Amino acid sequence: MPSTPASTRYIVRAAADDNAVLARFLDSIRDTPAVRLVDTIGPSAGPPHTVVVETDPATAEQLKQRTHNQLMIEPDSPLSLF
């Protein structure tokens, strides 16, 4: 049985701070089993400005190409002070 690529967390944000682009992205991944929504980041009284998803690297690359640079999709890295 072939192994499946490991899932990685990715930060997704609209490149031009366009909430509509991010909302369309969220709608598009609802029925995509290869992408799991982990968290949304933004004000409690408004739409999120950033989302965290979990997927494999190949699917993340497909999402980047599909969105034609309207979204920034980057691996989620731990933050450090230094």
N, C-alpha and C positions, 0 to 999 in steps of 0.2 A: 504494500500500500504506500503510495507516495506521500511524503510529508507535506503539510501545508506551511506556508511561510508564517513566521511568528507575527502576531499583531503588535503594533506600536501605537503609542498615543501621538496625535497630531493636534496642533493649535490651528484653528481656521478663523480667518478674519477677512472682512471685505477690504480690498486694496484701497478703495476710495471712500472708506467709511460710509458705504451705501447699505443701509439696513435691509433694503429690498433684495439685494443680491444675496446676503446671508440668509434671509428668510426663504428665498427660492432654493438655496442649497439645502437648508434643513428639510424642506418639503421633499426634495429629490432623494434624500437618503433614508427617508422613512421606510420605504419598501426595499431597501438594499441590504440584504443580509450580511454582506461583506464589510459594512460600516456600522459601527455601534456608537451612538451618541453617549458620551460619558458625562459631560457637564456643559452648562451654558454660563457665560459670564457677562454681567451687565447690570444695569439698575433694576431694582425690583419692580419699579413702576413703568418699565419700558421694554423694548425688545433687546435681546442680547447683542453685544457688539463683537463677541468672540465665543467660539464653541470649541470644545475638546472632543475629538472623536478617536476611536480606536479602529485600526484597519491594518492591512499588510502594506508593505512599501509599494508593491506594484499597483494596488488599488489607489493609494494616495497619489501616485504619479498620474494615473488615469484621470482622477478628479482634477488635478492641476491642469491637465491638457483640456479637459472638458469645459472648464470654467474660463478659458481664454484669458488668464491673468487677472480676472476680476476678483479672485480670492487669493490670499496668501495662505498657503498650506505648508506648515513647517513642523518638523519633529518637536515634540514637547520635551524639553530638557529641564533637568532640575536647576533651580535657581541657587546661586551662591553669592555671598557678600563680597568675595574676593576671588 
